[in-house]
Amino acid sequence: LLCLFTCIACLQCSEEVRTEDNFVMEAYLFSNENIRNIKINQILPIESSDTIAPAIEDATVVLKKESQEYFLQFDKTSKSYFYQGNNLQVKPNDLFEIKVINKSRTAIAATLVPQPTKGLRLSGDKINIPQIQLNLSTRDQLTALFANARLTVNWDNPENELHFIAIESLDKFEPIFPANFPSTVVGL
């Protein structure tokens, strides 16, 4: 189960606000799991060729639950914020608020942890993704991969609540594309 905070810290900027202080906050709270992987990143200029924005390591990040505040720490390895203690639990129907302060900018968001899904049904429990070989049949390989790598997930959701689904590899991650694979494949 997951609840999601997503916020952009500059919805309306005046001339007095320095745009380099703007940031993006990405936070996921999973029911019955530790609080980790809350990302606070700089905003990249639209003309930037970078694809990953640098992390902001010195923001003040505070989670609030039932009027109790919990200060998060930055982890240099994962480039994200986490809660170091063991006295904060994420449970269904918990209301969380998050406040991020970066220099002159502050972002605030809130979320309610959803109930567990009921009636979960999967079309399968495994997706096999083969290694892609770069050759004349690459287009056919990709077409077959996209046609066969399907998983259908259904659950009872009478309230039409939003849910987030994460699919993780159980194996050691190995890229399916070779190192010399082009970043854009024309004609697919």
N, C-alpha and C positions, 0 to 999 in steps of 0.2 A: 504494500500500500504506500501511496506517496501523496504528499501534498506539495505543491509547487509555488515558489515565490519567483516571479520574474518582474524585473523593474528596470527601467532606464532612468537615469538620474537627471535627465534634462528634458523635461517635456515642454517647457517654455523658458527660453533663455533671454535675459535682458543684457544690455551692454555692460552692466556692472559685473556680471558673472563671467569668470574666466572659463572658457570652454575646455581647457586642458584639465580642469578639475572634474569634468563629467565622467561617468563610469557606467558600467553595466553590471548588474547583480544577477547571479544565477544560483538558486538555492533549491535543493530537493530535500524533503524530510520524508523518511520512510518509516512507517509504523513498526515499532519494536526493534529499531536499529539505532545505532549511535549516530550523532549528528556530525557529518563530515562532508567534505567536498562542496562547500559553499564558495563560489567563485566570485571575486570582485576584479573586474578587468577594466583597463583603459579602453577608450573608444578610438578606433582607428579612423583616420581621415578616409573619405570615400575614394580618394585617388591613391591610397596606399596599396602596394602590391603584397603586403603581409596578409596572411590569412588567420593568424592567431594573435590576438591582442595581448599585450603584456599584463601580467597580474599586478594588482596593487597590493603591496605587502604590508603597508602601514595604515590601513583603514581601521576605524573602530567599528566592530561588528557585534551587535548585541541582539540576542534572541530574548523574547519575553513570553512567559507562560504564566497565567494566573498571577499577574503583578510581580512575579519574580524575574529578575534580569540575569541572563547568563552571557558572559563575555566570551567571544570566540578567539582562538589563537590561529596564527598563520603557520602553515606547514610549507617549508621551502621545497620539499620533495614533490608534493602533489600540486603546489602552487594554489592551495585553497585553504579555507578556514574550517576549523573544527572545534567541537566542544571537548575540552580535556577531561572534565569530571565524569563521574558515573551516577550523578544524582538527577539527571534530566532524561526523562523517557518520552518517547513519542507514541501516543495512543490514539485510537479513533475518537473523534469528537473533540480532541484538544484544539484549542485556539492558540495559534502562535503569531506573534508579531516579530518583525525583524527591522532593525534600524542600522543603516550603514552611513558612517560619516567619513568623507574623504575631502580633506582641506575645506573648501568653502561650500561643498555640496552635501546634502543629506537626502537619503532615500528611505522611505518607510513603506512596508507592505505587510499584509496579514493573510493568513490562510487557516482553514479549518480542516483538520485531518479527516479524510473520508473513511467511511465504514469499509470493512473488507468486502471484496467482490463475493457474490453468491452465485452458485450455479456455473462455475468456471468450466468451460469446455475447450479443448484444443484439438485441432485437426491432426496433430502429430506431436511428438516430443523431441524431434530432431530434424535439423535441416543440414544436409550435406552440401558443402560448397567446395567444389574441386579447385585445384590450382589452375590458373589460366596460363596458357602458353601463348607467347606472342608469335603469330604466324599468319598465313593467309586466311585461316579459318577462325580468327579471333572473333569476328563479328558473329559467326554462328555459335561459338562457345558462349558468348555473352547473352545472345538471344535465348539459348537453351537454359542458361543459368537463371535468367530472370523469369522464364516460364516455369521452371521446376522448383525454385527456392521459395516456396509459399508456405505460410502458416496462417491458419485462421483461428482467431481467439474470440470466443463468445462468452458472455456472462449475463445474468439477470441485472438489469439496470433501469427499473421503472422510473427513477427520478432523473434520468439522463445526466448523471454526474459525469464529470470529466475524469479520465484516468490516464495514467502514463504507464506504458509497458516498456520494459527494458529487456532486450535479448542479449545475453552474454555468452561468449564462447567458453566452453568447458575445457578446451584444449589450449595449449600454449599458442598465443597469437602468432600466426604466420600470414603475411599478406598474400592475397590470392593473385595479385598482379605482379609480374616480374618488375625488376628495378627500372628497366628501359621502357616500360609501358607508358604511352602518351597520356597526358592529363585530360585530354579531350579526345573522344572517339567520334569522328564525324560519320553520320549516316545511320546511327542507331535510333 
